[in-house]
């Protein structure tokens, strides 16, 4: 969804540039700036999406992203909680959307692993929709099984922090 939003501005600029350009004149600097700005936003959206969906697990660390990967040592994980807090992220969410959409939302929340690190970082991780993501999450769970906890162990601060959290993105407290 973010990629389509980011693509709107450059597409509008290209539409003006090639289809609606008055009298074949070259585009103004403002039009070129708009296209460049839109392209930069689109590239940022694509890079962000790809980075959040690219994960590797080694013997000692979980590696996130491409380009400048983030290395998260498994030894620094304080606890792993299966499932996000039961509270919905926005008031009234259970009444919105179709039953199928609500079920998918609740399934995603229930299958998310929340890694809480000793240094205060929190990572809500759900890779079930990417290739080999389920296997990676299963392997991660088995390696950290001595630190597993159920979703009822969240503190009030953690619930507030995770209420609006993006999946697969590090959160600092």
Order of alpha helices (4+ residues) and beta strands (2+ residues): alpha-alpha-beta-beta-beta-beta-alpha-beta-beta-alpha-beta-alpha-beta
